[in-house]
Structures are given as C-alpha cells and as structure tokens.
Amino acid sequence: MKARALWLAAALAALLVYLLSDAVYVVAEGQQALVARFGAPVAQVKTPGLRFKAPLIDTVYVYDTRLLLLETPTEQVILGDQKRIEVQPLARYRIVDPLLFYQALRTVEAARAQLGQLVGSVVRRELGQATLARLLTPERAALVEAVRAQVRAEAEPLGLEIDEVLFHRADLPPETSQAIYDRMKSERQREAKELRAQGYEWAQQIQAKADHDRTVLMSEAQQAAAIVRGEGDAEASRRVAAAYAVDPKFYEFYRAAQTYKTALARPQSTFVVSPDARFLGLMIKGPQGASAEASK
C-alpha cells in the first residue's frame, strides 16, 4: 500500500508539473501569438512576455512580426507584345493580423504557398499587358508598383501586409536572347554597309570637287602666268629696242654672247666657225674691234 501510494503521488506530481508547464508560454520580442481552444481562436497576444493558457485544451500559435522574405521560383511569362521573359519575383511581407492569418492560412508554410501563387498570378496578369520596351524604361518602376498594390490588396484579407514586390530577375530566355543578338548584329552590319557606301559617295564627290577646283586654279594660274610672261616679254623687247637705239654695237655683242651661251650650254657641245667670221670676232676683239675690221 505504501509503495502504491508513492507511485500515485509521483504520478500526480508529474501530471501537475506537466499541466503547469503546459499552462505557461512565452512570447519573445518580435513575435505575436494566437491562442485557440479546441481550434477556435480565443485570444491574441501582440506584446512580449510570459503568458498563461488553459492546459491541454488551448493551443498557442506563435507568428513572427518582422519582415519575411518570399522567393518564388523562376517562370516564363508572355508579355503583351508576345515576347517571352523569365521572371523571378521577390516579396517582403509581415503578419499583421494573427486572427485573419490563422483563419485563412494557419501556418507560415501555407502562407508562403498561397502568397507565392498570388504573386505569380498578379505578375503574369500585369506583365501580360506590358511590352518589353516598357520593362526597359523608367516605366518599369510604375509597373512594379502596380503589382505590389494588387498583391497588397489581395493579401490583406489573409492578415498579411505586403511591404514590397520586386523582380529579382527579368531576363529573356537564352534562345530569345540569341535571336535578338543575331538580329541586332545583322542590323548593325547593314547600317555599317550603308555608312560605308555613303562615305564612299561623299569621298567621290569631294574628290571630284577637288579635281575641278584644281583644274580651275591651274587654268587661272596658267592664264595669269601667260599674261605676266607676255608683259615681261613685251617689257624685255621694249628694253632691248631701247638698248639697241642707244648702242647698236654693244647690242650686237650681247646677242652674240647669248648665242654662245645657248649653243655651248651642254658640256659636250661643239661649235664650228671660220676664224674670220664676224660672229667670232665679236667675242675676241669686242664690239669696237669687230666694227673696225668690218670697216676695212
């Protein structure tokens, strides 16, 4: 009997300890809790501290109050201009209403699955009305904001607050990127050929104008040179005539010297004259001596 009583007392003490431990729970900083009795919510706790509940019949669900990150898998989306892109949205959210969250989702894992489907659906719907050019301009920010607003409105009944929705990546599929690259390369090659042809045409025009200007300048220069040369010849003739009138003998001597100079300009030139030639006498005796011999 005594041993039986001891066992009974130990069992009652263990049960009491269990009931006391089950009746106490702690809400840490950055957490909130919902107390459900037989599955029905009975209390919400949003401040940290030590709390009590009915043992065995109450269940405590603890949720984080901080921002949570949701990374959805990458998927292909067809844009409004029928282009395909690979998109991976990110969402930052927090649980603001434990009661709504418990009634709609109950667990964080269920919330992630539901919110992932919600974000994917809104992203596909919004991007299906946009074009690739819009995603590459500052309008992308407005598009992302529209996605965030829709996701926030649809997530509010779930007890969630959406802080932001971003595109972790929004790239073209590899095969599309290669096709665009090939098309851009062909377009640039075509533009390069057009520019080369245009440059060659301009070069021909510049060369033709330069040749024309050169011909005109040469003609004008030759004309001016001919005029100057003619004026020089006229002046030379005038001066020669004047010199001849002043001293005919000296003029005759000068002309003979010019003839010798021209005839004997090359080193191997040979000039054959008779010794009594008047032309040779001008060079030997000068104009006065030649005239004296001519008068005999």
Contacts in CASP RR format, 6 or more apart in sequence:
PFRMAT RR
TARGET T0000
AUTHOR 0000-0000-0000
METHOD contacts of the structure
MODEL  1
MKARALWLAAALAALLVYLLSDAVYVVAEGQQALVARFGAPVAQVKTPGL
RFKAPLIDTVYVYDTRLLLLETPTEQVILGDQKRIEVQPLARYRIVDPLL
FYQALRTVEAARAQLGQLVGSVVRRELGQATLARLLTPERAALVEAVRAQ
VRAEAEPLGLEIDEVLFHRADLPPETSQAIYDRMKSERQREAKELRAQGY
EWAQQIQAKADHDRTVLMSEAQQAAAIVRGEGDAEASRRVAAAYAVDPKF
YEFYRAAQTYKTALARPQSTFVVSPDARFLGLMIKGPQGASAEASK
18 55 0 8 1.000
19 55 0 8 1.000
19 56 0 8 1.000
20 55 0 8 1.000
22 55 0 8 1.000
22 56 0 8 1.000
23 52 0 8 1.000
23 53 0 8 1.000
23 54 0 8 1.000
23 55 0 8 1.000
24 50 0 8 1.000
24 51 0 8 1.000
24 52 0 8 1.000
24 53 0 8 1.000
25 33 0 8 1.000
25 50 0 8 1.000
25 51 0 8 1.000
25 52 0 8 1.000
25 53 0 8 1.000
25 60 0 8 1.000
26 49 0 8 1.000
26 50 0 8 1.000
26 51 0 8 1.000
27 33 0 8 1.000
27 45 0 8 1.000
27 47 0 8 1.000
27 48 0 8 1.000
27 49 0 8 1.000
27 51 0 8 1.000
27 62 0 8 1.000
28 48 0 8 1.000
28 49 0 8 1.000
29 48 0 8 1.000
30 48 0 8 1.000
30 64 0 8 1.000
30 65 0 8 1.000
30 66 0 8 1.000
31 48 0 8 1.000
31 62 0 8 1.000
31 63 0 8 1.000
31 64 0 8 1.000
31 65 0 8 1.000
32 44 0 8 1.000
32 45 0 8 1.000
32 46 0 8 1.000
32 62 0 8 1.000
32 63 0 8 1.000
32 64 0 8 1.000
32 65 0 8 1.000
32 95 0 8 1.000
32 98 0 8 1.000
33 44 0 8 1.000
33 45 0 8 1.000
33 51 0 8 1.000
33 60 0 8 1.000
33 61 0 8 1.000
33 62 0 8 1.000
33 63 0 8 1.000
33 98 0 8 1.000
34 41 0 8 1.000
34 43 0 8 1.000
34 44 0 8 1.000
34 45 0 8 1.000
34 60 0 8 1.000
34 61 0 8 1.000
34 63 0 8 1.000
34 98 0 8 1.000
34 99 0 8 1.000
34 101 0 8 1.000
34 102 0 8 1.000
35 41 0 8 1.000
35 42 0 8 1.000
35 43 0 8 1.000
35 44 0 8 1.000
35 45 0 8 1.000
35 53 0 8 1.000
35 58 0 8 1.000
35 59 0 8 1.000
35 60 0 8 1.000
35 61 0 8 1.000
36 42 0 8 1.000
36 58 0 8 1.000
36 59 0 8 1.000
36 60 0 8 1.000
36 61 0 8 1.000
36 102 0 8 1.000
37 54 0 8 1.000
37 57 0 8 1.000
37 58 0 8 1.000
37 59 0 8 1.000
38 57 0 8 1.000
39 59 0 8 1.000
41 99 0 8 1.000
41 102 0 8 1.000
41 103 0 8 1.000
42 58 0 8 1.000
43 53 0 8 1.000
44 98 0 8 1.000
44 99 0 8 1.000
45 51 0 8 1.000
46 65 0 8 1.000
46 98 0 8 1.000
53 60 0 8 1.000
61 98 0 8 1.000
61 102 0 8 1.000
61 106 0 8 1.000
63 95 0 8 1.000
63 98 0 8 1.000
63 101 0 8 1.000
63 108 0 8 1.000
64 94 0 8 1.000
64 95 0 8 1.000
64 108 0 8 1.000
65 94 0 8 1.000
65 95 0 8 1.000
66 94 0 8 1.000
67 92 0 8 1.000
67 93 0 8 1.000
67 94 0 8 1.000
67 163 0 8 1.000
68 92 0 8 1.000
68 93 0 8 1.000
68 94 0 8 1.000
68 95 0 8 1.000
68 108 0 8 1.000
69 90 0 8 1.000
69 91 0 8 1.000
69 92 0 8 1.000
70 90 0 8 1.000
70 91 0 8 1.000
70 92 0 8 1.000
70 93 0 8 1.000
70 112 0 8 1.000
70 115 0 8 1.000
70 116 0 8 1.000
70 119 0 8 1.000
71 88 0 8 1.000
71 90 0 8 1.000
71 168 0 8 1.000
72 88 0 8 1.000
72 89 0 8 1.000
72 90 0 8 1.000
72 91 0 8 1.000
72 116 0 8 1.000
72 119 0 8 1.000
72 120 0 8 1.000
73 88 0 8 1.000
74 86 0 8 1.000
74 87 0 8 1.000
74 88 0 8 1.000
74 169 0 8 1.000
75 86 0 8 1.000
75 87 0 8 1.000
75 88 0 8 1.000
75 120 0 8 1.000
76 84 0 8 1.000
76 85 0 8 1.000
76 86 0 8 1.000
76 87 0 8 1.000
76 173 0 8 1.000
77 84 0 8 1.000
77 85 0 8 1.000
77 86 0 8 1.000
77 87 0 8 1.000
77 123 0 8 1.000
77 124 0 8 1.000
77 127 0 8 1.000
77 128 0 8 1.000
78 84 0 8 1.000
78 128 0 8 1.000
79 85 0 8 1.000
79 127 0 8 1.000
79 128 0 8 1.000
79 130 0 8 1.000
79 131 0 8 1.000
79 132 0 8 1.000
79 135 0 8 1.000
80 127 0 8 1.000
80 128 0 8 1.000
80 129 0 8 1.000
80 130 0 8 1.000
80 131 0 8 1.000
81 131 0 8 1.000
81 132 0 8 1.000
81 133 0 8 1.000
83 131 0 8 1.000
83 132 0 8 1.000
83 172 0 8 1.000
83 176 0 8 1.000
84 172 0 8 1.000
84 173 0 8 1.000
84 176 0 8 1.000
85 127 0 8 1.000
85 132 0 8 1.000
85 135 0 8 1.000
85 170 0 8 1.000
85 171 0 8 1.000
85 172 0 8 1.000
85 173 0 8 1.000
85 176 0 8 1.000
86 169 0 8 1.000
86 170 0 8 1.000
86 171 0 8 1.000
86 172 0 8 1.000
86 173 0 8 1.000
87 123 0 8 1.000
87 127 0 8 1.000
87 167 0 8 1.000
87 169 0 8 1.000
87 170 0 8 1.000
88 167 0 8 1.000
88 168 0 8 1.000
88 169 0 8 1.000
88 170 0 8 1.000
89 119 0 8 1.000
89 120 0 8 1.000
89 123 0 8 1.000
89 147 0 8 1.000
89 165 0 8 1.000
89 166 0 8 1.000
89 167 0 8 1.000
89 168 0 8 1.000
90 165 0 8 1.000
90 166 0 8 1.000
90 167 0 8 1.000
90 168 0 8 1.000
91 115 0 8 1.000
91 116 0 8 1.000
91 119 0 8 1.000
91 151 0 8 1.000
91 162 0 8 1.000
91 164 0 8 1.000
91 165 0 8 1.000
91 166 0 8 1.000
92 162 0 8 1.000
92 163 0 8 1.000
92 164 0 8 1.000
93 115 0 8 1.000
93 155 0 8 1.000
93 160 0 8 1.000
93 161 0 8 1.000
93 162 0 8 1.000
93 163 0 8 1.000
94 160 0 8 1.000
94 161 0 8 1.000
94 163 0 8 1.000
95 101 0 8 1.000
95 111 0 8 1.000
95 159 0 8 1.000
95 160 0 8 1.000
95 161 0 8 1.000
96 159 0 8 1.000
96 160 0 8 1.000
96 161 0 8 1.000
97 159 0 8 1.000
98 159 0 8 1.000
100 157 0 8 1.000
100 158 0 8 1.000
100 159 0 8 1.000
101 111 0 8 1.000
101 158 0 8 1.000
101 159 0 8 1.000
101 160 0 8 1.000
104 114 0 8 1.000
104 157 0 8 1.000
104 158 0 8 1.000
104 159 0 8 1.000
105 111 0 8 1.000
105 114 0 8 1.000
105 158 0 8 1.000
111 158 0 8 1.000
111 160 0 8 1.000
114 158 0 8 1.000
115 151 0 8 1.000
115 155 0 8 1.000
115 158 0 8 1.000
115 160 0 8 1.000
118 151 0 8 1.000
118 154 0 8 1.000
118 155 0 8 1.000
119 147 0 8 1.000
119 151 0 8 1.000
119 165 0 8 1.000
122 147 0 8 1.000
122 150 0 8 1.000
122 151 0 8 1.000
122 154 0 8 1.000
123 147 0 8 1.000
125 150 0 8 1.000
126 143 0 8 1.000
126 146 0 8 1.000
126 147 0 8 1.000
126 150 0 8 1.000
127 135 0 8 1.000
127 143 0 8 1.000
130 143 0 8 1.000
134 140 0 8 1.000
134 143 0 8 1.000
135 143 0 8 1.000
135 170 0 8 1.000
144 165 0 8 1.000
144 166 0 8 1.000
144 167 0 8 1.000
147 165 0 8 1.000
148 162 0 8 1.000
148 164 0 8 1.000
148 165 0 8 1.000
151 162 0 8 1.000
151 165 0 8 1.000
152 161 0 8 1.000
152 162 0 8 1.000
155 161 0 8 1.000
155 162 0 8 1.000
171 177 0 8 1.000
172 180 0 8 1.000
240 251 0 8 1.000
243 250 0 8 1.000
243 251 0 8 1.000
243 254 0 8 1.000
244 251 0 8 1.000
249 287 0 8 1.000
249 288 0 8 1.000
249 290 0 8 1.000
249 291 0 8 1.000
250 287 0 8 1.000
252 282 0 8 1.000
252 287 0 8 1.000
253 282 0 8 1.000
253 286 0 8 1.000
253 287 0 8 1.000
253 290 0 8 1.000
256 279 0 8 1.000
256 282 0 8 1.000
256 283 0 8 1.000
257 283 0 8 1.000
259 279 0 8 1.000
260 271 0 8 1.000
260 283 0 8 1.000
263 269 0 8 1.000
263 271 0 8 1.000
264 271 0 8 1.000
273 279 0 8 1.000
273 280 0 8 1.000
274 280 0 8 1.000
278 290 0 8 1.000
278 293 0 8 1.000
278 294 0 8 1.000
281 289 0 8 1.000
281 290 0 8 1.000
281 293 0 8 1.000
282 290 0 8 1.000
285 292 0 8 1.000
285 293 0 8 1.000
END
